[in-house]
Amino acid sequence: MPVLYGYFRSSCSWRVRIAFALKGIEYEQKSVNLIKDGGQQLTDQFKAINPMQQVPAVTIDGITLSQSLAIIQYIEETRPEPRLLPADPKQRGQVRIICDIIASGIQPLQNLYVLQKIGADKVQWAQHFINRGFEALEPILKQTAGKYCIGDEISMADICLVPQVYNAERFKVDMSQFPTIRRLNQTLIEIDAFKATHPSCQPDTPDDLQA
């Protein structure tokens, strides 16, 4: 059984949880608390699992993988049904654009490590970079979206979008500016795979944050 090293509130860990759920893959969760004791991800024990000292990391098929998109792509290649990348190459390209905007252009700039370095201005910092990324995503999604980010099939783009909207809401971003993103999120968050993997209902979710 795969083992996911993650944290309930980590948006990158949530991406992997969603992918496992959509694929119907059972897995074990091992919590790496990013806050407790100065951050369990910084221990030598976890560094041996992921030298980058970030979550998620997954042990699967006798190997250890890190970086959420690499993990999801491996799952897609080894367990192809239901697919998370469209059959059409042009749509696959669109999925990858959306994933990269979120995974490279938004999330790293407002993750815990960066915000700890920013200090008192961390909320305004996070809002700025989420707004900047969503301003790019909104017109793209307006062109590509059907029921979901790319047409009417759930893809890796949706897996990336929902956790990023969760972060945006945590940082009080005005989502009324982004009606397409908001509509897609409202649809996706009602799907079982997204509900069951939500940060509010994980084994390591603190009691005061549980749904």
N, C-alpha and C positions, 0 to 999 in steps of 0.2 A: 504494500500500500504506500502511495506517495506520502511524504511528510512535508508540510508547509510551515516554514519558519516565518512568522509574520506578527503583525500587531493589529489590534482591532480597528484602529483609526487610520492606519496607513492606507492611503488610496492605492498605492501600488500593490499592496497585499490584497486589497479588495478586488482589484482587477483579476488576480489569479484565482481567488475564491469564486468569482463569477464564472470564469472559464471552466473550472472544475465542475461547477454546478450545471452549466449548460451542457457539458459533455456527459454528465451523469457519472463522474468519477469520484469514488469515495477516497478520502484522504484523512490523514491525521494532522491536527494543528498543534504546533509548539509555539507558545507565545514568547516573543522577544520584546520585553517592555522597553520602549524607547525613552522613558522618563525615569523609571525607578533606578535607584543606586547610580545615578549619573548616566544611565543608558546601558541596558544589557547588550546592545549591539556592539558596544565598544570593548567588550571583554575578549580576552585571548581565546576563550572557548568558542565564541561566535566568529571571531576573526578566522579561525581554522575552517569554518563552514563557508563564510563569504569574506574574502580579504577586503572588500570594499566597506564592510561593516554597515551594511544597509539591509533592510527587509524589502521584499521577500527573498527567500532562498527556498529551493525545493530539492529534495532528494527523490529521485524517480528513476526507475530502470537501471539502478546501479551507478548513477551519476548524480552530481550536485549542480544545479543550475541557479544562476542569479539573474537579476534584471527582468522585470515583469514581462516585457514584450518578448524577450528571448524565451522565457518559460512558456508563455502562451503559444508562441510559434512552434515550439517543440511539441507541445500537447496537440496542436493542430496537425502537425506532420505525422505523429505516431498514433493518433486517435482521431481520424478525420471526420467522424460523424457525431453530431451534426456540425457542418462546416461553419467556421468563423471567418473565412475569407471567401468572397464571392467567386463564382466560376469565371466571370468576365474579367479579363486583365485590366481594363480601364477602371472598373469598379474596385478591383484590388488596389490599384494605384490611389484611388480616392480614399479608401480605408486607411492606407498607410500614411497619407498626408495628414488625415485627422489624428491618427494615433501619434504621429511625430510632433505635431503642433502641441498636443497635450503633454506627451511624455518627455519632450525635449524643450519646448518653448514656454510651458506654464508651470508644471508641477515641480521641477527642480528648483525654480526660483522662489517657491513658497513652501518648501518642505521644512521639516522641523530644524534640521541642522543649520540651514540658511537663516531662518527666523531667529534662532538663538544667537547668531552672530549680529543680526540687525539690532536687536534690543528693543528699546521703547517704541520705535516706529514700525514694528513688525506688522501691525494690522494694515496700515496705509501702504506699506511695501507690498504685502500680499494682494491687497485689493488692486493695486496698480497693475501688477503683472497678470493677474487673472483677467481683469478688464481688457488689457492689451491683447491677450490671447483669444478671449471670447469675441472681441471685435473682429478678429480675423476669421474665427470659426463660424460666426453667425452667417455671413454671406455665402460661405462654402456650403454649409449645411442647408441653407435655403435652396440651393441648386440641386443637391444630391439626395435630400431626404425624401422618403416616402413615409411609411409608418415608423421606420427607424432611420438611423443616420444615412445609410446607403440603401435606398429603396425599401423593400418590405421584408428583408432578411436581417436578422440580428448578426452583427459582425464584431470584430475586434474594436471597431470605432465606438460602438455602443458601450463595450466593456470599459473603454477609457473615459468616455464622456460622463457616465453617471458618478463615479467617484470624484471627478473634478468638479462637478456641480455641487456635490456634498461639501467639498472644500470651500467653494465659493459662498455657499450659504453659511458655513461656519464663520467666514470672514465678512459677512454682511454685505456681500456684493449685491447691487441692485439688479436682479435678474429680469426685471421688466424691460430692460434695454435689449434683451436677447430672446425674443419670443419663440424662435425656432428651437433654440437650445432648451428653453424651459418646457416647450411642448414635448419634445423628444424625451426629456428626463421624466416628465410626469407619466408618459406611457411606459417607459422602461421600468420605472421603479415599482410598478404594479405586477411585474412578471416574477414568478416564483424564484427563479435563479438569482434575481437581484434582491428580492425581499429577504431570502434566507441567508444571504451573505452580507447583509447590511451591518455596519459597525455597531449598531445598537443591540445586536443579538448574537454576539460571538462569545466563545468560552471565556475570553479574557476581558470582556466589556465590564467596566466597573459598575457596581449596582446602581449608582445614581445616573448612569447614562443608558441603562437598559430600556428597551422599548416596553 
